[in-house]
Amino acid sequence: MTDELVLNFSPPSASPSSAPTRSTSSGGRKGGRWTDRAKERKRSQIEARKASRGTGTREGGGLGQGVKRSREDEGADDAAGAKRERTAGGGGGGAHVSQGGKRRLDMAVGPSGKKQYISSLFTAEGLPTAADSSTSSSAPILPSKPSNAPLTSVPSTATDALESGGEAEEGPDPAPELSKLGLMRELVTGLAGKLGITGPTACQAGAIPRLVPPSSAFASTGKGKGRASGADFAHDAILRAQTGSGKTLTFLLPMLQDLLTLPPSSLSTPPPSSAKTGPDRSIGTLALILAPTRELASQIHTVLSSLLSSLPSSSPNPNKPFTISPRALTAGLLVGGANRTHEKRRLRKGCPIVVATPGRLLDHLKTTEAFRLAGEAPKLKDGAPKGRPGNPNTVALGTRGGGSGGEGKVGLRWLIVDECDRLMDLGFEEQMKGILEELARRSSPSAPTNGAAGSLRRRTILCSATASEGVDRLAGMAISDRAADEGGKGMVVVGAREDVRVKEPERRDLTQGAKRGAEAVEDEDRAEDDEDEREEEQDEDAKAESAALALPSGFTPPSQLQHNYIVVPPKLRFVTLVALLRKLLVKASSANGGRGMKVLVFMSCTDAVDFWWKALGKMKMGTSSTDDADDEEEEEEEDEKAESARLVSLHPLLPSTPIYRLHGSLPLQTRLSSLSAFSSPYTVEDGKRKGSQTDAGVLLCTSVAARGLDVKNVGCVVQVDAPTEGGVTEYVHRVGRTARAGAQGTAYSFILPSESAYTSFLEDGINSSSASAKGKKVRMREVGVEQVLREGYGGEGREYETRATDVQMGFERWVNASEETASLARKAFQAHIRAYATHPSSEKHIFNTKALHLGHLAKSFGMREAPGSHTGSSSKKGGSNKKARVSVGGARARARDDEGGFEVGPRKRKAMDAEQRMKKLMRGPQALGASEFHIAGNDVLESVVRRK
Ligand SMILES: Nc1ncnc2c1ncn2[C@@H]1O[C@H](COP(=O)(O)OP(=O)(O)OP(=O)(O)O)[C@@H](O)[C@H]1O
């Protein structure tokens, strides 16, 4: 590598001699007793070794310079008790090949001048290269046509479905392809102007015409060019499409068009003479959009707000005025972790559109009096509906709690659930049930069901890439009334290449559900029965587990995405990540004129993210451990104060590349600020933000960032740890953070040698999907770890080994410099092992804790041996063949105690259920705020869900 990053390395020292230095005198003596000759030869060899070692240390000055160890370190290595071959020769380079042995040991001179041995990262044989050289990263890659890019023209299948003969618009279309979808001119202009979007993606071309209401439904809005015919119109739908294919706009655009053009007669205000005098934001909430994570909710809110601000305050077309001005369609954001009082204030002012996480939404639905759905009157203290004289909006509306809207009036118009499969997986099901019950309770019994007025019924859109059982359940709950009214017609799937009608979701009686919930709270004795039920459910879930792991039909990664894997020996995980990041960043920087790229790095648990993030920012290269300790003590004091506010780390080998972190245990503000800083990162020099923008950035994260997040210029996703939940589906979501909207993207997965079956597991899972079976098969490409290290660290021959060793030593020095850092390392290691143990049984043949070499894995956490608590056998005794003896059951049990350390999924839900039961018993707040996702994990929610 000939880039500036390499300059961070000192020039390599004179090539270390790997053979003992022979004294010329040793062979000089002839004659005499053989024992005297042998003694003399031995003495001269020792002297020669001393001499060469001294020279090497003084002259080395390269990577080996930093390889100084304290007595304590030395002791630890000795205690590690590996059968070490004594090396002959030495040098500043620090790497030595043992005489005939397999292991390589690094030798350096400590501050006291004592020689010290360092357990080596490399063996004399070197690292294996990629198994199949034809698939190595140097092999040419045939470019694939992006599958989620904006289309240059609307495909005939989409256009055929559109109605012809719509009203002619005046003037040329600003984005002709978009206006063919039936979108109103103002929206198309706004998209083209503010967002630079001129053509639809395949998902948008397929789904928007079906979601835009047919012209017959709203006489006042007139006919658009591209509206779907009544037969194709999907009142309720499941929206399913590839990652990065523009699903957010697919549901937002029809929703906005619908709200802007609601029939004036459906509103409780008199028909407006102009848009400016139309209903204001106190009209109540017309649309609810739910998302599983705070970040995703916030992102949707941002897109929605910029869409709204791109629209004129009134329609310039006098024939088609906006019924409600875009300025009145204020979007409110309600997410866990945010200030409730501020949210209440916002709700009091009125939020026609609400974007929320489910727990917080339910909380407000239950407890915030001012939260009014469209059609509901504000409640007076005595319970009578409040009708302010002179405010027709409130006077004409029905009473709250059962009489909303009145005949022919619109109530809550849209319910949109983004990433709904994930949402059901995360244990939000109770909250979702609670929300639907609350909406059902508040909706008018006389709500329109049929005919033109029936089109005012709530529309439900479930966005899901995955057709899980949870989605079916949610669909069943959400459209239970309609399904009956329409003779069992279920939800249609839109957005996929081929629209498919899913089987009719099972109807659920929400009133019964509410009763059951209330009884459960009243009768504590029933808790035991519930527990039995849950156990049965668990068994069923276990059976469903393997089925759920297969990739759902039609859900494939973008075709332009390249999938790579690297077989990384456990002790090389840290140095390989640093090398890979260097390689990627340098490559991107030279390809795009120095701007670099953004990289997302997924890890299994929050503790590991925190630890590696800190280590990358704090470790130093090439200084002695004592100096480091002094420096760091001073820094620590300052850092302590700033730590919580600190967003960015910088690594000495990744200059000008800010490193951020994201996981569910961080405070909301830190989460959002980290994400926003990563989205438009700034350069940092001398620890200070310099303000200029860069495209280079690294985000270490857990699966909390796997769904829905859309950050521009993410060129690569690295999975240091495979997802512990969700199997192939979760893999596809994670890698889907790159290669969005037609952009190129690369994914790398680290796999341990014992996990080699993971690649075929992924390939089979992805390729068995029916859509991909027709197209190009996905193939995982192996990139040799040796190649990554060589390209990342540069140098001649195997010099990268020395450099990697120095990086590892810098890491270990930082870890061992204080009890605090050492304990961080232990905690991260233990959380990692526990997370590893939660891989489902269907993946146990790949991710088996028994196959882990804990001693080596500990090295990737900067430790010289595995902490004893998780090893059945101490690493001091075990030698190189020690395997992990971790009880999976035990690890699972511990997982329940450690909410923060895990990703959350179906199996985690069981743990959370247990925790919720415990909280109920304790009757005290025990926030699950540390959970990965915003699992509404608090006692308030628990009680509101159960409350009648
Ligand atoms: N028609 C379009 N033309 C160009 N870019 C678009 C278009 N539609 C959406 N985009 C952009 O594509 C990116 C991905 O969109 P979005 O986040 O909605 O994808 P998604 O399908 O929801 O992905 P995921 O499944 O990962 O949540 C966004 O940056 C968005 O601005």
The ligand as an SDF file (V2000), in Angstrom:
LIG
                    3D

 31 33  0  0  0  0  0  0  0  0999 V2000
  -37.2280    6.9830   -6.7780 N   0  0  0  0  0  0  0  0  0  0  0  0
  -36.0820    7.1630   -6.1730 C   0  0  0  0  0  0  0  0  0  0  0  0
  -35.0070    7.6380   -6.8270 N   0  0  0  0  0  0  0  0  0  0  0  0
  -33.8310    7.8000   -6.2010 C   0  0  0  0  0  0  0  0  0  0  0  0
  -33.6280    7.5230   -4.9040 N   0  0  0  0  0  0  0  0  0  0  0  0
  -34.6590    7.0470   -4.1950 C   0  0  0  0  0  0  0  0  0  0  0  0
  -35.9370    6.8520   -4.7840 C   0  0  0  0  0  0  0  0  0  0  0  0
  -36.7750    6.3870   -3.8410 N   0  0  0  0  0  0  0  0  0  0  0  0
  -36.0550    6.3050   -2.7110 C   0  0  0  0  0  0  0  0  0  0  0  0
  -34.7990    6.7030   -2.9190 N   0  0  0  0  0  0  0  0  0  0  0  0
  -33.7130    6.7210   -1.9370 C   0  0  0  0  0  0  0  0  0  0  0  0
  -33.3730    5.3640   -1.6880 O   0  0  0  0  0  0  0  0  0  0  0  0
  -32.9050    5.2230   -0.3720 C   0  0  0  0  0  0  0  0  0  0  0  0
  -33.5600    4.0220    0.2870 C   0  0  0  0  0  0  0  0  0  0  0  0
  -34.9230    4.2740    0.5010 O   0  0  0  0  0  0  0  0  0  0  0  0
  -35.7080    3.6400    1.7290 P   0  0  0  0  0  0  0  0  0  0  0  0
  -34.9860    3.9160    2.9980 O   0  0  0  0  0  0  0  0  0  0  0  0
  -37.1000    4.0480    1.6360 O   0  0  0  0  0  0  0  0  0  0  0  0
  -35.5430    2.1040    1.3870 O   0  0  0  0  0  0  0  0  0  0  0  0
  -36.2980    0.8600    2.0260 P   0  0  0  0  0  0  0  0  0  0  0  0
  -36.8690    0.0730    0.9090 O   0  0  0  0  0  0  0  0  0  0  0  0
  -37.2420    1.3320    3.0790 O   0  0  0  0  0  0  0  0  0  0  0  0
  -35.0850    0.0720    2.6460 O   0  0  0  0  0  0  0  0  0  0  0  0
  -35.0580   -0.8830    3.9340 P   0  0  0  0  0  0  0  0  0  0  0  0
  -35.7860   -2.1340    3.5710 O   0  0  0  0  0  0  0  0  0  0  0  0
  -33.6290   -1.1040    4.1740 O   0  0  0  0  0  0  0  0  0  0  0  0
  -35.7410   -0.1440    5.0210 O   0  0  0  0  0  0  0  0  0  0  0  0
  -33.1970    6.5310    0.3260 C   0  0  0  0  0  0  0  0  0  0  0  0
  -31.9960    7.2460    0.4610 O   0  0  0  0  0  0  0  0  0  0  0  0
  -34.1240    7.2640   -0.5910 C   0  0  0  0  0  0  0  0  0  0  0  0
  -33.9550    8.6620   -0.5490 O   0  0  0  0  0  0  0  0  0  0  0  0
  1  2  1  0
  2  3  1  0
  2  7  2  0
  3  4  2  0
  4  5  1  0
  5  6  2  0
  6  7  1  0
  6 10  1  0
  7  8  1  0
  8  9  2  0
  9 10  1  0
 10 11  1  0
 11 12  1  0
 11 30  1  0
 12 13  1  0
 13 14  1  0
 13 28  1  0
 14 15  1  0
 15 16  1  0
 16 17  2  0
 16 18  1  0
 16 19  1  0
 19 20  1  0
 20 21  2  0
 20 22  1  0
 20 23  1  0
 23 24  1  0
 24 25  2  0
 24 26  1  0
 24 27  1  0
 28 29  1  0
 28 30  1  0
 30 31  1  0
M  END
$$$$
